[in-house]
Amino acid sequence: MYHPPKQSAPAQVARPYFRPRILLVDDDPNNLYLLAKILAPFGQVEQTTNGHTAFAMFKAALASNHRFHLLFLDIMMPELNGRDLFRMIKDHESFWLDSNEAPTTIVMASGIKDQGVIKEFLREGSEFYMTKPFRVEQIKKIMAALGLEAQLPNLEV
């Protein structure tokens, strides 16, 4: 006599393959190189050394409906610093995004280790704060928190 297999719980549907757009903003080309090398396996990485250029790229991406999903912003930059750029992005995004759309994940990066500064950015909407010099382990933790840890290559930096 044939006995069909017991019904098991439905399999979890895997999230479709997702390659986020990542924008790196740092006035130090060496930092950009390192971050780009580490983050390239996660998605499409674009970079700039200038806050004004970064804001133009961000606005164009939103307007074209091909937005950035993750930003790494250096705080201490000439002309337009990361703090002001962060606020400009948050303000601009509030006008463009629908209420059901998640805001862009922003990682602030700096050599500043002052807890007051860190708490200020977290309070204002930065999801992560990363201290310099960058460590692969820091980036692994951030990407793991975003659910992307399995894609990180084993890098020795």
C-alpha positions in Angstrom: 0.0 0.0 0.0 1.3 3.4 -0.9 1.7 6.1 1.8 2.4 9.6 0.6 5.1 11.4 2.4 4.0 13.5 5.3 3.4 17.1 4.5 6.2 19.1 5.9 6.1 22.8 6.6 6.4 24.9 3.4 10.0 25.6 2.5 11.1 29.1 3.1 11.2 31.1 -0.1 14.7 32.4 -0.6 15.0 36.1 -1.2 15.8 36.7 -4.8 19.4 37.5 -5.5 19.9 41.1 -4.6 22.9 43.2 -5.4 22.6 46.5 -3.7 24.0 49.8 -5.0 26.7 51.0 -2.6 28.1 54.5 -2.6 31.4 55.2 -0.9 32.3 58.7 0.0 35.7 59.5 1.5 38.4 62.1 0.6 41.1 59.5 1.1 41.6 57.4 -2.1 43.3 54.7 0.0 40.2 54.3 2.2 38.0 54.1 -0.9 40.2 51.5 -2.5 40.1 49.3 0.7 36.3 49.7 1.1 35.6 49.0 -2.5 37.7 45.9 -2.5 35.9 44.6 0.6 32.4 45.6 -0.5 32.5 44.7 -4.2 31.2 41.1 -3.7 28.1 42.6 -2.2 26.9 44.7 -5.0 27.5 47.6 -7.4 30.1 49.8 -5.7 30.5 53.5 -6.8 32.8 55.9 -5.1 33.7 59.6 -4.9 36.1 61.7 -2.9 33.8 64.7 -2.8 30.6 65.4 -0.8 29.0 67.6 -3.5 29.6 64.9 -6.1 28.1 62.3 -3.7 25.0 64.4 -3.2 24.6 64.9 -7.0 25.0 61.1 -7.5 22.5 60.4 -4.7 19.9 62.8 -6.1 20.3 61.4 -9.7 19.9 57.8 -8.4 16.7 58.7 -6.6 15.3 60.6 -9.6 16.1 57.7 -11.9 14.5 55.2 -9.6 17.8 53.4 -9.4 18.7 54.4 -5.9 21.6 53.6 -3.6 20.8 51.1 -0.9 23.9 51.6 1.3 26.2 54.6 1.8 29.5 54.7 3.6 30.2 58.4 4.5 33.4 59.8 5.9 32.6 62.5 8.4 35.8 64.6 8.0 35.9 65.8 4.4 36.8 69.2 2.9 34.1 71.4 1.2 31.0 69.3 2.2 31.7 67.2 5.2 30.0 63.9 6.0 27.8 65.4 8.7 26.2 68.0 6.4 26.0 65.5 3.6 24.2 63.0 5.9 21.6 65.7 6.8 21.2 66.7 3.2 20.6 63.1 2.1 18.1 62.5 4.9 16.2 65.7 4.0 16.2 64.9 0.3 15.1 61.4 0.8 12.2 62.4 3.0 10.7 64.2 -0.1 11.4 61.4 -2.6 10.6 58.2 -0.8 7.1 56.8 -0.4 6.1 56.1 3.2 6.4 52.3 2.5 10.0 52.6 1.2 12.9 52.0 3.6 15.4 54.9 3.8 18.9 54.4 2.6 21.2 52.6 5.1 24.0 55.0 6.1 27.2 54.0 7.7 29.2 57.0 9.1 32.9 56.5 9.2 35.5 58.5 11.1 38.5 58.4 13.3 36.4 60.2 15.9 35.8 57.8 18.8 33.8 60.3 20.9 30.7 58.5 22.2 28.7 61.7 22.1 29.4 62.1 18.4 28.5 58.5 17.7 25.3 58.7 19.6 24.3 61.9 17.8 24.6 60.2 14.4 22.7 57.1 15.6 20.0 59.3 17.0 19.7 61.2 13.7 19.2 58.1 11.6 22.6 56.6 10.8 22.3 52.9 11.2 26.0 52.3 11.9 29.1 54.1 12.9 32.5 52.7 11.9 35.8 54.0 13.3 39.0 54.3 11.3 41.3 52.8 10.5 38.8 50.3 8.9 39.0 46.8 10.0 37.6 43.9 7.9 36.0 42.6 11.1 34.0 45.9 11.6 32.7 45.6 8.0 31.8 41.9 8.4 29.7 42.8 11.5 27.9 45.6 9.6 27.2 43.4 6.6 26.1 40.6 8.8 23.6 42.9 10.5 22.3 43.7 7.0 21.9 39.9 6.2 24.8 39.9 3.7 27.5 38.1 5.7 27.5 34.9 3.6 28.7 36.8 0.6 31.8 38.3 2.2 35.0 36.8 0.8 37.8 35.8 3.2 40.1 38.7 2.9 43.4 39.4 4.6 44.0 43.1 4.8 
